[in-house]
Amino acid sequence: MCLVMGKIVRIVGVVVLALLLIGVLLYATDYGVEATVTDKGHDTEYYFIASTKLGGFPVKHPLPVDQWNAVNKGNFIVYHIASGHYELYQREGGPMLYRG
């Protein structure tokens, strides 16, 4: 029983370490997460909502009104993890509309 628990703890430790190293690598290289604009709106701020290609996590991102006007549903976005900068494209592989 103790041998099995020891192996499980080691396996979990290796998995956690691997995930941590992947996260550090993605941050250190300023990895670009790809997403598609699924909605946009405004209340007290102008914003768009994008869904990431990997996992489909929705993200709400505020914008100045002049930049918000350029955003439409279906636009393609690359968000850089470390720097926080992003590039907005008309569509995946299409012309760049904005870099912020």
C-alpha positions, 0 to 999 in steps of 0.5 A: 500500500505504501509503495503504491502511494509513494509512486502516485505521489511521485507521478503527481509531483512530476506532472505538477513540475512539468506543468510549472515548467511549461508555464514558465517557458510560455511566459518567458517566450511571451507566447501568443494565445490565439482567440476569436472575437465572439461578442462586443459591447459596452456598459461603463467601458467598451469591451470585446469578448474573445474565446481562445482556440485552445480550451475555449476560455472566454476573456473580456477585454476593455478597449478605448472607444476608437479601437473598439469601433474596429473590432467585430465578431469573428476577428482573430486575436493573438494575445501575448502572455508576458507583455499583455500586448495583442494583435487584432486581425480581420480574420485568421491569416488576414490583414492586421487591424490593430496592435495594442 
